[in-house]
């Protein structure tokens, strides 16, 4: 059975990192969701590669919890650089960026906050790379960052003008924070 390395978060902000065995990536996602976890990153491990703490599909996933409320873990988790090496594949198409921006504009005009707007856009995005970037952006917003701060980390995806327009919009509003 294939093995998947995952990173997931529960509603309280606790982060879980481990591996589990499942038939498919979709099964892995379903297992995490059944355990009330939101998948952040799932990658299939290479054959023969072993990670500590392999979980079977029916094991209790909660035993690998990293409690974000421990003061040592909080500073390490919040200040830790995110590994974005999985994003170095194919380029995001200009068409996908334009559709993202059009959808964001429509949802913001309908008074959606950034979190709800991104959740809706992520569900309808076809580009895997853009979907991963938007998921990272969503996680950062939920952690209290501005959307433009995360978008600035992807200059090859989001042009300078786009991040600065979003920056102006976020900083000029009284409720600029997305949370």
Beta strands, then each sheet from edge to edge (+ up, - down):
strand 1: 3-9
strand 2: 15-21
strand 3: 38-44
strand 4: 54-55
strand 5: 65-66
sheet 1: 3+ 1- 2+ 4+
sheet 2: 3+ 1- 2+ 5-
end
